[in-house]
């Protein structure tokens, strides 16, 4: 005859079983990434990984591959409802379309970046989008529009840098905007010269 013996387990054995179960649960939580080292939710970590992968391929000139990763980052950021990553993804997709010569598509992505940034209110993301819109306008020969976009990018950048000068990244970005403005001025002067003829 078989008898269920759970009622015969003493207090000490129950306590030992509970402690063993607690240790097992703790081990599972830490092993599954629930420990303090995992600061971002898994899906947000995936968004950032996809964006970083896209940037990696963009910097190496593999624009088709970069576009795929940025598109995946956009979709993933929508799933986790991360507005900042959505703005960044639209801006990155606009930059890819711009270097590929797809100007209409670039403009659409950059406009969406600015629309979503109106909710986010990030001077950093706005300065990147405006800089890319300036490049788009410049490539299309719309120099006045390019000047306005570059000036907006410069103002936003200076506002977010808090007037800090001297840091290499800050100086590179300011130099980049100055060079772009110089190209715009040269284009405007060339345009005025043709109008005088």
C-alpha positions as CSV (number, residue, x, y, z in Angstrom):
1,X,0.0,0.0,0.0
2,X,1.2,3.5,-0.9
3,X,0.7,6.3,1.5
4,X,1.3,10.0,0.8
5,X,3.8,10.9,3.4
6,X,3.9,14.8,3.1
7,X,2.2,15.3,6.4
8,X,5.0,13.3,8.1
9,X,7.7,15.8,7.0
10,X,9.1,17.6,10.0
11,X,9.6,21.3,10.4
12,X,13.3,21.1,9.8
13,X,12.8,19.3,6.5
14,X,10.2,21.8,5.3
15,X,12.5,24.7,6.1
16,X,15.4,23.0,4.2
17,X,13.1,22.4,1.2
18,X,11.9,26.0,1.2
19,X,15.5,27.3,1.5
20,X,16.5,25.1,-1.4
21,X,13.6,26.3,-3.5
22,X,14.4,30.0,-2.7
23,X,18.1,29.4,-3.7
24,X,16.9,27.8,-6.9
25,X,14.6,30.7,-7.7
26,X,17.4,33.2,-7.0
27,X,19.8,31.3,-9.2
28,X,17.2,31.3,-12.0
29,X,16.5,35.0,-11.7
30,X,20.2,35.9,-11.9
31,X,20.9,33.5,-14.7
32,X,18.1,34.9,-16.8
33,X,19.4,38.4,-16.6
34,X,17.3,39.7,-13.7
35,X,20.4,40.8,-11.8
36,X,21.6,44.4,-11.5
37,X,23.9,44.1,-14.5
38,X,20.9,44.3,-16.9
39,X,20.0,48.0,-16.7
40,X,17.8,48.2,-19.9
41,X,14.7,46.1,-20.7
42,X,15.7,43.4,-23.3
43,X,13.7,45.0,-26.1
44,X,15.2,48.4,-25.6
45,X,18.6,46.8,-25.6
46,X,17.7,45.3,-28.9
47,X,16.7,48.7,-30.3
48,X,20.1,50.2,-29.3
49,X,21.9,47.1,-30.7
50,X,20.1,47.5,-34.1
51,X,20.9,51.2,-34.3
52,X,24.5,50.6,-33.4
53,X,24.8,47.9,-36.1
54,X,23.2,50.3,-38.6
55,X,25.7,53.0,-37.7
56,X,28.6,50.5,-38.0
57,X,27.5,49.7,-41.6
58,X,26.8,53.3,-42.5
59,X,30.3,54.4,-41.5
60,X,31.7,51.7,-43.7
61,X,29.7,52.8,-46.7
62,X,27.4,49.8,-46.8
63,X,24.2,51.9,-47.0
64,X,21.8,49.1,-48.0
65,X,22.8,47.1,-44.9
66,X,22.7,50.2,-42.7
67,X,19.2,51.0,-44.0
68,X,18.0,47.4,-43.1
69,X,19.3,47.8,-39.5
70,X,17.9,51.3,-39.1
71,X,14.5,50.1,-40.4
72,X,14.6,47.3,-37.9
73,X,15.5,49.7,-35.1
74,X,12.6,51.9,-36.1
75,X,10.1,49.0,-35.9
76,X,11.6,47.8,-32.6
77,X,11.4,51.3,-31.1
78,X,7.8,51.5,-32.1
79,X,7.1,48.2,-30.3
80,X,8.7,49.5,-27.0
81,X,7.2,53.0,-27.6
82,X,10.6,54.7,-27.3
83,X,10.2,58.1,-28.8
84,X,13.9,59.1,-28.7
85,X,14.9,56.0,-30.6
86,X,12.1,56.5,-33.1
87,X,13.4,60.1,-33.8
88,X,16.9,58.8,-34.1
89,X,15.9,56.0,-36.5
90,X,14.0,58.3,-38.8
91,X,17.0,60.7,-38.8
92,X,19.3,57.8,-39.6
93,X,17.0,56.5,-42.4
94,X,17.0,60.1,-43.8
95,X,20.8,60.2,-43.7
96,X,21.0,56.9,-45.6
97,X,18.5,58.0,-48.2
98,X,20.4,61.3,-48.6
99,X,23.7,59.6,-49.3
100,X,22.0,57.2,-51.7
101,X,20.5,60.1,-53.7
102,X,16.9,59.3,-52.7
103,X,16.0,62.9,-51.8
104,X,12.2,62.6,-51.6
105,X,12.5,59.6,-49.2
106,X,15.2,61.5,-47.2
107,X,13.0,64.5,-46.8
108,X,10.1,62.3,-45.7
109,X,12.2,60.6,-43.0
110,X,13.7,63.8,-41.8
111,X,10.3,65.5,-41.6
112,X,9.0,62.6,-39.5
113,X,12.1,62.9,-37.3
114,X,11.3,66.6,-36.7
115,X,7.5,65.9,-36.1
116,X,8.3,63.2,-33.5
117,X,11.0,65.5,-32.0
118,X,8.3,68.2,-31.4
119,X,7.0,65.7,-28.8
120,X,10.4,64.7,-27.5
121,X,11.9,68.2,-27.4
122,X,15.5,67.0,-27.9
123,X,17.9,69.8,-29.1
124,X,20.4,67.0,-30.0
125,X,18.1,65.1,-32.3
126,X,16.7,68.4,-33.8
127,X,20.2,69.6,-34.6
128,X,21.0,66.3,-36.4
129,X,17.7,66.4,-38.4
130,X,18.2,70.1,-39.3
131,X,21.8,69.4,-40.4
132,X,20.6,66.6,-42.6
133,X,17.8,68.8,-44.0
134,X,20.4,71.4,-44.7
135,X,22.4,68.9,-46.7
136,X,19.3,67.8,-48.5
137,X,18.4,71.4,-49.5
138,X,22.0,72.0,-50.5
139,X,22.1,69.0,-52.8
140,X,18.8,70.1,-54.3
141,X,20.3,73.6,-55.0
142,X,18.0,75.3,-52.5
143,X,20.7,77.4,-50.8
144,X,18.5,79.7,-48.8
145,X,16.7,76.8,-47.3
146,X,20.0,75.1,-46.6
147,X,21.3,78.2,-44.9
148,X,18.2,78.3,-42.6
149,X,18.5,74.6,-41.7
150,X,22.2,74.8,-41.0
151,X,21.8,77.9,-38.9
152,X,19.0,76.1,-37.0
153,X,21.3,73.1,-36.5
154,X,24.1,75.4,-35.3
155,X,21.8,77.2,-32.8
156,X,20.4,73.9,-31.5
157,X,23.9,72.5,-31.2
158,X,25.3,75.5,-29.3
159,X,22.2,75.4,-27.0
160,X,22.8,71.7,-26.1
161,X,26.5,72.1,-25.7
162,X,25.9,74.9,-23.2
163,X,28.6,77.0,-24.8
164,X,31.3,74.4,-23.9
165,X,34.1,74.8,-26.3
166,X,37.4,72.9,-26.6
167,X,36.1,69.3,-26.5
168,X,37.1,67.5,-29.7
169,X,33.6,66.3,-30.5
170,X,32.1,69.7,-30.0
171,X,34.8,71.4,-32.2
172,X,34.3,68.8,-35.0
173,X,30.6,69.4,-35.0
174,X,30.9,73.2,-35.0
175,X,33.5,72.9,-37.8
176,X,31.3,70.7,-39.8
177,X,28.4,73.2,-39.6
178,X,30.8,76.1,-40.5
179,X,32.0,74.2,-43.5
180,X,28.4,73.5,-44.6
181,X,27.5,77.1,-44.2
182,X,30.6,78.1,-46.3
183,X,29.5,75.8,-49.1
184,X,26.0,77.3,-48.9
185,X,27.4,80.8,-49.1
186,X,29.5,79.8,-52.1
187,X,26.4,78.4,-53.8
188,X,24.5,81.6,-53.1
189,X,27.2,83.7,-54.6
190,X,27.4,81.5,-57.7
191,X,23.6,81.8,-58.0
192,X,23.8,85.6,-57.7
193,X,26.5,85.6,-60.4
194,X,24.4,83.7,-62.8
195,X,21.4,86.1,-62.1
196,X,23.6,89.1,-62.9
197,X,24.6,87.7,-66.4
